[in-house]
Amino acid sequence: MNSNRKFRFGYTKGDRNGIFIFCLILIAGTGISYWSLNTIAVPERSSELIRAEDSIQRIIDSLKYKQSLDNQRVIYPFNPNFITDYKGYTLEMTIEEIDRLLEFRSKDQWINSKAQFQAVTQVSDEWMAKYSQYFKFPDWVMAAEARKSKSTNKTSLSYADKKDLNSVTESDLIEVSGIGETLAGRILNYREKLGGFVDIIQLKDVYGLKADVISNLEATIALKQPVEVEKQDINSISVLDLSELPYFDYELSRSIINFIKLRQGIKSFEELSKIEGFPNYKLDRIQLYLEIKE
């Protein structure tokens, strides 16, 4: 039998063997290509994904660490009067809230309670709940607040029970609602400068001492032993003698004496208001030391 005879589709046995071998080569090549893609390309793609996952995880870990530091941040007690821009920022205050506090303090005014701090800065109740527990005011402020809360409805003492303004101490003054170390010191310094108060109205001249605080003071303190002053006639007093009295310096004294001489004497203290720079608001205190004799 002829071995090269053709089969039904016109292919010889050799042709069929060649086609079969070709198919095997094709299948083998496809298999090798698939294996190459899965063993080379896929690992490269997985490596990029792993790097991305690592980056994300590092960010998450960093945020968790920062949060843990914030949770562990220790806040020490502080006086809210001394909050700076930076301190306010760390306490989560807004710029507007910090500015309100700094403007208040620039007027030489002091925060003396939590309620006053919130009223001045307008911080939220949530902020106060979180941070006001760390406020630390001076001991004398706390003591004054305690006394104030106890004596809100306290009536004035009788005259006999009141202390004398010309002999009270700093601690006596600090017991008055609204008076702290600073104001108490100013009152005592002014008393010393005057040589003693002649009249309680001279408290008006103490810088920063407001009318309502003077009222509080008068509830427990009175001027029982005023300094006795021999009033001098303003129409005959010399420039030097006038300048040595409270409320007058040399320049003002000279202007007053020249004014009086030109008018050949004055009949009322109100006439002095025509002098440039004369302190009209102190007329009531000036008359404690001067008079007009007929």
Phi and psi restraints in degrees (value plus and minus 20) as a CYANA .aco file:
   2 ASN   PHI     -96.3   -56.3
   2 ASN   PSI      99.8   139.8
   3 SER   PHI     -92.9   -52.9
   3 SER   PSI     -33.9     6.1
   4 ASN   PHI    -118.3   -78.3
   4 ASN   PSI      -6.2    33.8
   5 ARG   PHI     -86.4   -46.4
   5 ARG   PSI     131.7   171.7
   6 LYS   PHI    -109.4   -69.4
   6 LYS   PSI     130.6   170.6
   7 PHE   PHI    -112.8   -72.8
   7 PHE   PSI    -189.7  -149.7
   8 ARG   PHI     -77.4   -37.4
   8 ARG   PSI     -56.9   -16.9
   9 PHE   PHI    -114.5   -74.5
   9 PHE   PSI      -8.3    31.7
  10 GLY   PHI      67.7   107.7
  10 GLY   PSI     -10.2    29.8
  11 TYR   PHI    -121.4   -81.4
  11 TYR   PSI     120.1   160.1
  12 THR   PHI    -102.2   -62.2
  12 THR   PSI     151.1   191.1
  13 LYS   PHI     -81.8   -41.8
  13 LYS   PSI     -54.1   -14.1
  14 GLY   PHI     -86.5   -46.5
  14 GLY   PSI     -59.4   -19.4
  15 ASP   PHI     -82.3   -42.3
  15 ASP   PSI     -63.0   -23.0
  16 ARG   PHI     -82.4   -42.4
  16 ARG   PSI     -61.6   -21.6
  17 ASN   PHI     -82.9   -42.9
  17 ASN   PSI     -57.6   -17.6
  18 GLY   PHI     -85.8   -45.8
  18 GLY   PSI     -63.4   -23.4
  19 ILE   PHI     -83.2   -43.2
  19 ILE   PSI     -60.3   -20.3
  20 PHE   PHI     -83.6   -43.6
  20 PHE   PSI     -64.9   -24.9
  21 ILE   PHI     -83.5   -43.5
  21 ILE   PSI     -59.8   -19.8
  22 PHE   PHI     -80.7   -40.7
  22 PHE   PSI     -63.2   -23.2
  23 CYS   PHI     -82.7   -42.7
  23 CYS   PSI     -60.2   -20.2
  24 LEU   PHI     -82.5   -42.5
  24 LEU   PSI     -62.9   -22.9
  25 ILE   PHI     -82.8   -42.8
  25 ILE   PSI     -60.8   -20.8
  26 LEU   PHI     -82.8   -42.8
  26 LEU   PSI     -65.5   -25.5
  27 ILE   PHI     -84.0   -44.0
  27 ILE   PSI     -62.4   -22.4
  28 ALA   PHI     -83.5   -43.5
  28 ALA   PSI     -61.4   -21.4
  29 GLY   PHI     -84.6   -44.6
  29 GLY   PSI     -60.6   -20.6
  30 THR   PHI     -83.9   -43.9
  30 THR   PSI     -61.2   -21.2
  31 GLY   PHI     -84.2   -44.2
  31 GLY   PSI     -62.1   -22.1
  32 ILE   PHI     -83.8   -43.8
  32 ILE   PSI     -61.0   -21.0
  33 SER   PHI     -82.9   -42.9
  33 SER   PSI     -63.0   -23.0
  34 TYR   PHI     -83.7   -43.7
  34 TYR   PSI     -62.2   -22.2
  35 TRP   PHI     -84.6   -44.6
  35 TRP   PSI     -56.8   -16.8
  36 SER   PHI     -86.9   -46.9
  36 SER   PSI     -61.9   -21.9
  37 LEU   PHI     -83.6   -43.6
  37 LEU   PSI     -58.4   -18.4
  38 ASN   PHI    -101.6   -61.6
  38 ASN   PSI     -42.0    -2.0
  39 THR   PHI    -118.9   -78.9
  39 THR   PSI     -34.2     5.8
  40 ILE   PHI    -136.9   -96.9
  40 ILE   PSI     -75.9   -35.9
  41 ALA   PHI     -87.3   -47.3
  41 ALA   PSI     -63.8   -23.8
  42 VAL   PHI     -82.7   -42.7
  42 VAL   PSI     -65.5   -25.5
  43 PRO   PHI     -79.5   -39.5
  43 PRO   PSI     -57.5   -17.5
  44 GLU   PHI     -83.4   -43.4
  44 GLU   PSI     -61.3   -21.3
  45 ARG   PHI     -87.0   -47.0
  45 ARG   PSI     -59.6   -19.6
  46 SER   PHI     -86.8   -46.8
  46 SER   PSI     -55.2   -15.2
  47 SER   PHI     -84.2   -44.2
  47 SER   PSI     -62.3   -22.3
  48 GLU   PHI     -83.4   -43.4
  48 GLU   PSI     -61.4   -21.4
  49 LEU   PHI     -84.1   -44.1
  49 LEU   PSI     -60.2   -20.2
  50 ILE   PHI     -84.3   -44.3
  50 ILE   PSI     -61.6   -21.6
  51 ARG   PHI     -82.8   -42.8
  51 ARG   PSI     -60.8   -20.8
  52 ALA   PHI     -84.1   -44.1
  52 ALA   PSI     -63.1   -23.1
  53 GLU   PHI     -83.7   -43.7
  53 GLU   PSI     -58.1   -18.1
  54 ASP   PHI     -83.3   -43.3
  54 ASP   PSI     -61.8   -21.8
  55 SER   PHI     -82.8   -42.8
  55 SER   PSI     -65.6   -25.6
  56 ILE   PHI     -81.4   -41.4
  56 ILE   PSI     -62.1   -22.1
  57 GLN   PHI     -84.7   -44.7
  57 GLN   PSI     -58.2   -18.2
  58 ARG   PHI     -84.3   -44.3
  58 ARG   PSI     -59.3   -19.3
  59 ILE   PHI     -83.4   -43.4
  59 ILE   PSI     -65.1   -25.1
  60 ILE   PHI     -81.3   -41.3
  60 ILE   PSI     -63.9   -23.9
  61 ASP   PHI     -82.5   -42.5
  61 ASP   PSI     -58.8   -18.8
  62 SER   PHI     -84.9   -44.9
  62 SER   PSI     -62.8   -22.8
  63 LEU   PHI     -84.7   -44.7
  63 LEU   PSI     -60.8   -20.8
  64 LYS   PHI     -83.4   -43.4
  64 LYS   PSI     -58.5   -18.5
  65 TYR   PHI     -87.0   -47.0
  65 TYR   PSI     -62.9   -22.9
  66 LYS   PHI     -82.5   -42.5
  66 LYS   PSI     -61.9   -21.9
  67 GLN   PHI     -83.5   -43.5
  67 GLN   PSI     -58.9   -18.9
  68 SER   PHI     -86.3   -46.3
  68 SER   PSI     -55.6   -15.6
  69 LEU   PHI     -86.2   -46.2
  69 LEU   PSI     -61.6   -21.6
  70 ASP   PHI     -82.0   -42.0
  70 ASP   PSI     -59.8   -19.8
  71 ASN   PHI     -88.7   -48.7
  71 ASN   PSI     -49.1    -9.1
  72 GLN   PHI    -111.9   -71.9
  72 GLN   PSI     -23.4    16.6
  73 ARG   PHI     -82.1   -42.1
  73 ARG   PSI     106.0   146.0
  74 VAL   PHI    -111.4   -71.4
  74 VAL   PSI     106.8   146.8
  75 ILE   PHI    -126.1   -86.1
  75 ILE   PSI      97.8   137.8
  76 TYR   PHI    -109.0   -69.0
  76 TYR   PSI     132.7   172.7
  77 PRO   PHI     -75.5   -35.5
  77 PRO   PSI     120.7   160.7
  78 PHE   PHI    -166.0  -126.0
  78 PHE   PSI     135.5   175.5
  79 ASN   PHI    -105.8   -65.8
  79 ASN   PSI      96.7   136.7
  80 PRO   PHI     -83.8   -43.8
  80 PRO   PSI     -35.0     5.0
  81 ASN   PHI     -86.8   -46.8
  81 ASN   PSI     -41.5    -1.5
  82 PHE   PHI    -128.6   -88.6
  82 PHE   PSI       3.8    43.8
  83 ILE   PHI     -89.3   -49.3
  83 ILE   PSI     104.6   144.6
  84 THR   PHI    -117.2   -77.2
  84 THR   PSI     158.4   198.4
  85 ASP   PHI     -77.2   -37.2
  85 ASP   PSI     -66.5   -26.5
  86 TYR   PHI     -87.1   -47.1
  86 TYR   PSI     -64.3   -24.3
  87 LYS   PHI     -81.0   -41.0
  87 LYS   PSI     -62.1   -22.1
  88 GLY   PHI     -83.3   -43.3
  88 GLY   PSI     -57.6   -17.6
  89 TYR   PHI     -83.4   -43.4
  89 TYR   PSI     -63.6   -23.6
  90 THR   PHI     -87.7   -47.7
  90 THR   PSI     -41.7    -1.7
  91 LEU   PHI    -113.6   -73.6
  91 LEU   PSI      -8.8    31.2
  92 GLU   PHI      44.8    84.8
  92 GLU   PSI      10.9    50.9
  93 MET   PHI    -105.3   -65.3
  93 MET   PSI     128.8   168.8
  94 THR   PHI     -98.9   -58.9
  94 THR   PSI     144.7   184.7
  95 ILE   PHI     -80.8   -40.8
  95 ILE   PSI     -60.6   -20.6
  96 GLU   PHI     -83.0   -43.0
  96 GLU   PSI     -61.2   -21.2
  97 GLU   PHI     -85.6   -45.6
  97 GLU   PSI     -61.2   -21.2
  98 ILE   PHI     -85.2   -45.2
  98 ILE   PSI     -62.5   -22.5
  99 ASP   PHI     -82.5   -42.5
  99 ASP   PSI     -58.2   -18.2
 100 ARG   PHI     -83.0   -43.0
 100 ARG   PSI     -61.1   -21.1
 101 LEU   PHI     -86.1   -46.1
 101 LEU   PSI     -66.2   -26.2
 102 LEU   PHI     -85.1   -45.1
 102 LEU   PSI     -56.7   -16.7
 103 GLU   PHI     -86.0   -46.0
 103 GLU   PSI     -60.9   -20.9
 104 PHE   PHI     -81.8   -41.8
 104 PHE   PSI     -64.0   -24.0
 105 ARG   PHI     -91.4   -51.4
 105 ARG   PSI     -47.3    -7.3
 106 SER   PHI     -86.2   -46.2
 106 SER   PSI     -36.7     3.3
 107 LYS   PHI    -112.8   -72.8
 107 LYS   PSI      -4.5    35.5
 108 ASP   PHI      42.3    82.3
 108 ASP   PSI      15.3    55.3
 109 GLN   PHI    -127.8   -87.8
 109 GLN   PSI     132.8   172.8
 110 TRP   PHI    -143.2  -103.2
 110 TRP   PSI     122.2   162.2
 111 ILE   PHI    -102.0   -62.0
 111 ILE   PSI     105.4   145.4
 112 ASN   PHI    -140.3  -100.3
 112 ASN   PSI     -13.7    26.3
 113 SER   PHI    -180.5  -140.5
 113 SER   PSI     142.5   182.5
 114 LYS   PHI     -83.8   -43.8
 114 LYS   PSI     -61.8   -21.8
 115 ALA   PHI     -82.4   -42.4
 115 ALA   PSI     -59.9   -19.9
 116 GLN   PHI     -86.8   -46.8
 116 GLN   PSI     -58.1   -18.1
 117 PHE   PHI     -80.7   -40.7
 117 PHE   PSI     -65.9   -25.9
 118 GLN   PHI     -87.1   -47.1
 118 GLN   PSI     -57.2   -17.2
 119 ALA   PHI     -85.0   -45.0
 119 ALA   PSI     -57.7   -17.7
 120 VAL   PHI     -95.5   -55.5
 120 VAL   PSI     -68.1   -28.1
 121 THR   PHI    -106.9   -66.9
 121 THR   PSI     -44.7    -4.7
 122 GLN   PHI      44.3    84.3
 122 GLN   PSI      13.5    53.5
 123 VAL   PHI     -90.3   -50.3
 123 VAL   PSI     140.4   180.4
 124 SER   PHI     -96.6   -56.6
 124 SER   PSI     144.4   184.4
 125 ASP   PHI     -83.3   -43.3
 125 ASP   PSI     -54.6   -14.6
 126 GLU   PHI     -84.3   -44.3
 126 GLU   PSI     -60.1   -20.1
 127 TRP   PHI     -83.9   -43.9
 127 TRP   PSI     -64.4   -24.4
 128 MET   PHI     -82.2   -42.2
 128 MET   PSI     -60.7   -20.7
 129 ALA   PHI     -83.6   -43.6
 129 ALA   PSI     -51.8   -11.8
 130 LYS   PHI    -103.9   -63.9
 130 LYS   PSI     -58.1   -18.1
 131 TYR   PHI    -136.6   -96.6
 131 TYR   PSI     -42.6    -2.6
 132 SER   PHI     -85.4   -45.4
 132 SER   PSI     -39.4     0.6
 133 GLN   PHI     -84.2   -44.2
 133 GLN   PSI     -37.1     2.9
 134 TYR   PHI    -115.4   -75.4
 134 TYR   PSI     -21.4    18.6
 135 PHE   PHI     -84.0   -44.0
 135 PHE   PSI     118.0   158.0
 136 LYS   PHI    -155.7  -115.7
 136 LYS   PSI      85.5   125.5
 137 PHE   PHI    -111.1   -71.1
 137 PHE   PSI     138.9   178.9
 138 PRO   PHI     -76.7   -36.7
 138 PRO   PSI     133.8   173.8
 139 ASP   PHI     -78.7   -38.7
 139 ASP   PSI     -57.7   -17.7
 140 TRP   PHI     -88.2   -48.2
 140 TRP   PSI     -50.0   -10.0
 141 VAL   PHI     -87.7   -47.7
 141 VAL   PSI     -65.1   -25.1
 142 MET   PHI     -82.4   -42.4
 142 MET   PSI     -59.6   -19.6
 143 ALA   PHI     -87.0   -47.0
 143 ALA   PSI     -60.4   -20.4
 144 ALA   PHI     -84.8   -44.8
 144 ALA   PSI     -60.6   -20.6
 145 GLU   PHI     -83.5   -43.5
 145 GLU   PSI     -59.3   -19.3
 146 ALA   PHI     -84.2   -44.2
 146 ALA   PSI     -63.4   -23.4
 147 ARG   PHI     -85.4   -45.4
 147 ARG   PSI     -57.5   -17.5
 148 LYS   PHI     -84.3   -44.3
 148 LYS   PSI     -62.8   -22.8
 149 SER   PHI     -85.9   -45.9
 149 SER   PSI     -51.1   -11.1
 150 LYS   PHI     -99.3   -59.3
 150 LYS   PSI     -49.3    -9.3
 151 SER   PHI    -131.3   -91.3
 151 SER   PSI       5.3    45.3
 152 THR   PHI     -78.9   -38.9
 152 THR   PSI     -61.8   -21.8
 153 ASN   PHI    -122.9   -82.9
 153 ASN   PSI      -2.9    37.1
 154 LYS   PHI     -93.8   -53.8
 154 LYS   PSI     113.5   153.5
 155 THR   PHI    -106.1   -66.1
 155 THR   PSI     144.3   184.3
 156 SER   PHI     -85.5   -45.5
 156 SER   PSI     129.1   169.1
 157 LEU   PHI     -94.6   -54.6
 157 LEU   PSI     139.7   179.7
 158 SER   PHI     -88.8   -48.8
 158 SER   PSI     139.4   179.4
 159 TYR   PHI     -77.7   -37.7
 159 TYR   PSI     -58.2   -18.2
 160 ALA   PHI     -85.4   -45.4
 160 ALA   PSI     -50.8   -10.8
 161 ASP   PHI    -107.3   -67.3
 161 ASP   PSI     -31.9     8.1
 162 LYS   PHI     -95.5   -55.5
 162 LYS   PSI     131.2   171.2
 163 LYS   PHI    -108.2   -68.2
 163 LYS   PSI     136.2   176.2
 164 ASP   PHI    -103.3   -63.3
 164 ASP   PSI     109.9   149.9
 165 LEU   PHI     -80.1   -40.1
 165 LEU   PSI     -51.2   -11.2
 166 ASN   PHI    -104.1   -64.1
 166 ASN   PSI     -17.0    23.0
 167 SER   PHI    -154.7  -114.7
 167 SER   PSI     -20.8    19.2
 168 VAL   PHI     -86.6   -46.6
 168 VAL   PSI     132.6   172.6
 169 THR   PHI    -119.8   -79.8
 169 THR   PSI     154.6   194.6
 170 GLU   PHI     -80.0   -40.0
 170 GLU   PSI     -62.8   -22.8
 171 SER   PHI     -84.6   -44.6
 171 SER   PSI     -54.3   -14.3
 172 ASP   PHI     -83.4   -43.4
 172 ASP   PSI     -62.5   -22.5
 173 LEU   PHI     -89.9   -49.9
 173 LEU   PSI     -57.1   -17.1
 174 ILE   PHI     -85.8   -45.8
 174 ILE   PSI     -42.8    -2.8
 175 GLU   PHI     -89.8   -49.8
 175 GLU   PSI     -36.5     3.5
 176 VAL   PHI     -97.9   -57.9
 176 VAL   PSI     112.2   152.2
 177 SER   PHI     -81.0   -41.0
 177 SER   PSI     106.2   146.2
 178 GLY   PHI      78.1   118.1
 178 GLY   PSI     -26.3    13.7
 179 ILE   PHI    -131.9   -91.9
 179 ILE   PSI     103.1   143.1
 180 GLY   PHI    -132.3   -92.3
 180 GLY   PSI    -184.6  -144.6
 181 GLU   PHI     -80.5   -40.5
 181 GLU   PSI     -61.5   -21.5
 182 THR   PHI     -83.7   -43.7
 182 THR   PSI     -71.7   -31.7
 183 LEU   PHI     -85.6   -45.6
 183 LEU   PSI     -59.5   -19.5
 184 ALA   PHI     -80.0   -40.0
 184 ALA   PSI     -62.8   -22.8
 185 GLY   PHI     -82.8   -42.8
 185 GLY   PSI     -59.9   -19.9
 186 ARG   PHI     -86.1   -46.1
 186 ARG   PSI     -59.0   -19.0
 187 ILE   PHI     -83.6   -43.6
 187 ILE   PSI     -66.2   -26.2
 188 LEU   PHI     -86.8   -46.8
 188 LEU   PSI     -59.2   -19.2
 189 ASN   PHI     -84.9   -44.9
 189 ASN   PSI     -59.7   -19.7
 190 TYR   PHI     -89.9   -49.9
 190 TYR   PSI     -57.4   -17.4
 191 ARG   PHI     -80.3   -40.3
 191 ARG   PSI     -61.2   -21.2
 192 GLU   PHI     -87.4   -47.4
 192 GLU   PSI     -60.0   -20.0
 193 LYS   PHI     -82.5   -42.5
 193 LYS   PSI     -59.1   -19.1
 194 LEU   PHI     -95.5   -55.5
 194 LEU   PSI     -41.9    -1.9
 195 GLY   PHI      63.3   103.3
 195 GLY   PSI      -2.0    38.0
 196 GLY   PHI      94.9   134.9
 196 GLY   PSI     126.3   166.3
 197 PHE   PHI     -94.1   -54.1
 197 PHE   PSI     116.7   156.7
 198 VAL   PHI    -109.7   -69.7
 198 VAL   PSI     -56.4   -16.4
 199 ASP   PHI    -167.0  -127.0
 199 ASP   PSI     130.5   170.5
 200 ILE   PHI     -87.8   -47.8
 200 ILE   PSI     -37.6     2.4
 201 ILE   PHI     -85.2   -45.2
 201 ILE   PSI     -35.8     4.2
 202 GLN   PHI     -89.7   -49.7
 202 GLN   PSI     -31.2     8.8
 203 LEU   PHI     -84.3   -44.3
 203 LEU   PSI     -39.7     0.3
 204 LYS   PHI     -81.1   -41.1
 204 LYS   PSI     -44.6    -4.6
 205 ASP   PHI    -105.2   -65.2
 205 ASP   PSI     -24.8    15.2
 206 VAL   PHI    -100.6   -60.6
 206 VAL   PSI      98.5   138.5
 207 TYR   PHI     -80.9   -40.9
 207 TYR   PSI     109.2   149.2
 208 GLY   PHI      67.5   107.5
 208 GLY   PSI     -25.2    14.8
 209 LEU   PHI    -109.6   -69.6
 209 LEU   PSI      85.8   125.8
 210 LYS   PHI    -104.4   -64.4
 210 LYS   PSI     144.3   184.3
 211 ALA   PHI     -81.0   -41.0
 211 ALA   PSI     -59.8   -19.8
 212 ASP   PHI     -88.3   -48.3
 212 ASP   PSI     -51.1   -11.1
 213 VAL   PHI     -93.6   -53.6
 213 VAL   PSI     -58.0   -18.0
 214 ILE   PHI     -80.7   -40.7
 214 ILE   PSI     -58.2   -18.2
 215 SER   PHI     -82.7   -42.7
 215 SER   PSI     -61.8   -21.8
 216 ASN   PHI     -82.3   -42.3
 216 ASN   PSI     -60.0   -20.0
 217 LEU   PHI     -84.0   -44.0
 217 LEU   PSI     -61.9   -21.9
 218 GLU   PHI     -87.4   -47.4
 218 GLU   PSI     -34.1     5.9
 219 ALA   PHI     -92.3   -52.3
 219 ALA   PSI     -44.3    -4.3
 220 THR   PHI    -147.7  -107.7
 220 THR   PSI     -29.4    10.6
 221 ILE   PHI    -151.3  -111.3
 221 ILE   PSI     117.8   157.8
 222 ALA   PHI    -154.7  -114.7
 222 ALA   PSI     139.3   179.3
 223 LEU   PHI    -110.5   -70.5
 223 LEU   PSI      70.1   110.1
 224 LYS   PHI    -103.5   -63.5
 224 LYS   PSI     -52.7   -12.7
 225 GLN   PHI    -146.4  -106.4
 225 GLN   PSI      55.3    95.3
 226 PRO   PHI     -86.8   -46.8
 226 PRO   PSI     132.7   172.7
 227 VAL   PHI     -89.4   -49.4
 227 VAL   PSI     111.1   151.1
 228 GLU   PHI    -103.7   -63.7
 228 GLU   PSI     106.3   146.3
 229 VAL   PHI    -141.1  -101.1
 229 VAL   PSI     114.0   154.0
 230 GLU   PHI    -110.3   -70.3
 230 GLU   PSI      88.0   128.0
 231 LYS   PHI     -85.7   -45.7
 231 LYS   PSI     124.5   164.5
 232 GLN   PHI    -129.3   -89.3
 232 GLN   PSI     128.4   168.4
 233 ASP   PHI     -95.3   -55.3
 233 ASP   PSI     100.1   140.1
 234 ILE   PHI     -87.6   -47.6
 234 ILE   PSI     -43.1    -3.1
 235 ASN   PHI     -98.9   -58.9
 235 ASN   PSI     -29.4    10.6
 236 SER   PHI    -148.9  -108.9
 236 SER   PSI     -22.8    17.2
 237 ILE   PHI     -91.5   -51.5
 237 ILE   PSI     129.8   169.8
 238 SER   PHI    -107.3   -67.3
 238 SER   PSI     144.6   184.6
 239 VAL   PHI     -80.3   -40.3
 239 VAL   PSI     -63.9   -23.9
 240 LEU   PHI     -85.5   -45.5
 240 LEU   PSI     -64.6   -24.6
 241 ASP   PHI     -84.6   -44.6
 241 ASP   PSI     -59.2   -19.2
 242 LEU   PHI     -86.1   -46.1
 242 LEU   PSI     -58.7   -18.7
 243 SER   PHI     -88.1   -48.1
 243 SER   PSI     -38.7     1.3
 244 GLU   PHI    -105.2   -65.2
 244 GLU   PSI     -29.1    10.9
 245 LEU   PHI    -103.9   -63.9
 245 LEU   PSI     135.0   175.0
 246 PRO   PHI     -78.3   -38.3
 246 PRO   PSI     127.6   167.6
 247 TYR   PHI      62.0   102.0
 247 TYR   PSI     -21.9    18.1
 248 PHE   PHI    -145.8  -105.8
 248 PHE   PSI     114.9   154.9
 249 ASP   PHI    -127.4   -87.4
 249 ASP   PSI     159.8   199.8
 250 TYR   PHI     -85.3   -45.3
 250 TYR   PSI     -63.1   -23.1
 251 GLU   PHI     -83.7   -43.7
 251 GLU   PSI     -64.9   -24.9
 252 LEU   PHI     -85.4   -45.4
 252 LEU   PSI     -59.8   -19.8
 253 SER   PHI     -80.8   -40.8
 253 SER   PSI     -62.7   -22.7
 254 ARG   PHI     -85.1   -45.1
 254 ARG   PSI     -59.6   -19.6
 255 SER   PHI     -84.2   -44.2
 255 SER   PSI     -59.5   -19.5
 256 ILE   PHI     -86.5   -46.5
 256 ILE   PSI     -66.7   -26.7
 257 ILE   PHI     -84.3   -44.3
 257 ILE   PSI     -61.6   -21.6
 258 ASN   PHI     -82.3   -42.3
 258 ASN   PSI     -61.3   -21.3
 259 PHE   PHI     -82.3   -42.3
 259 PHE   PSI     -65.0   -25.0
 260 ILE   PHI     -85.3   -45.3
 260 ILE   PSI     -60.7   -20.7
 261 LYS   PHI     -84.8   -44.8
 261 LYS   PSI     -61.2   -21.2
 262 LEU   PHI     -83.3   -43.3
 262 LEU   PSI     -53.0   -13.0
 263 ARG   PHI    -114.6   -74.6
 263 ARG   PSI     -19.2    20.8
 264 GLN   PHI      36.5    76.5
 264 GLN   PSI      21.2    61.2
 265 GLY   PHI      83.4   123.4
 265 GLY   PSI     136.4   176.4
 266 ILE   PHI    -139.8   -99.8
 266 ILE   PSI     135.7   175.7
 267 LYS   PHI    -127.2   -87.2
 267 LYS   PSI     -33.5     6.5
 268 SER   PHI    -169.2  -129.2
 268 SER   PSI     132.8   172.8
 269 PHE   PHI     -88.1   -48.1
 269 PHE   PSI     -44.2    -4.2
 270 GLU   PHI     -82.0   -42.0
 270 GLU   PSI     -44.5    -4.5
 271 GLU   PHI     -82.7   -42.7
 271 GLU   PSI     -46.1    -6.1
 272 LEU   PHI     -86.7   -46.7
 272 LEU   PSI     -38.0     2.0
 273 SER   PHI     -85.9   -45.9
 273 SER   PSI     -34.9     5.1
 274 LYS   PHI     -98.6   -58.6
 274 LYS   PSI     -30.3     9.7
 275 ILE   PHI     -99.5   -59.5
 275 ILE   PSI     110.4   150.4
 276 GLU   PHI     -84.4   -44.4
 276 GLU   PSI     107.9   147.9
 277 GLY   PHI      65.3   105.3
 277 GLY   PSI     -15.9    24.1
 278 PHE   PHI     -93.4   -53.4
 278 PHE   PSI     114.4   154.4
 279 PRO   PHI     -99.6   -59.6
 279 PRO   PSI      62.7   102.7
 280 ASN   PHI     -77.7   -37.7
 280 ASN   PSI     -53.3   -13.3
 281 TYR   PHI     -89.4   -49.4
 281 TYR   PSI     -28.2    11.8
 282 LYS   PHI    -126.7   -86.7
 282 LYS   PSI      -6.3    33.7
 283 LEU   PHI     -78.6   -38.6
 283 LEU   PSI     -58.3   -18.3
 284 ASP   PHI     -86.8   -46.8
 284 ASP   PSI     -54.5   -14.5
 285 ARG   PHI     -98.1   -58.1
 285 ARG   PSI     -53.3   -13.3
 286 ILE   PHI     -82.1   -42.1
 286 ILE   PSI     -55.9   -15.9
 287 GLN   PHI     -93.2   -53.2
 287 GLN   PSI     -24.8    15.2
 288 LEU   PHI     -92.7   -52.7
 288 LEU   PSI     -40.6    -0.6
 289 TYR   PHI    -136.4   -96.4
 289 TYR   PSI     -35.7     4.3
 290 LEU   PHI    -147.5  -107.5
 290 LEU   PSI     139.6   179.6
 291 GLU   PHI    -167.7  -127.7
 291 GLU   PSI     149.1   189.1
 292 ILE   PHI    -137.6   -97.6
 292 ILE   PSI      91.1   131.1
 293 LYS   PHI    -110.8   -70.8
 293 LYS   PSI     122.7   162.7
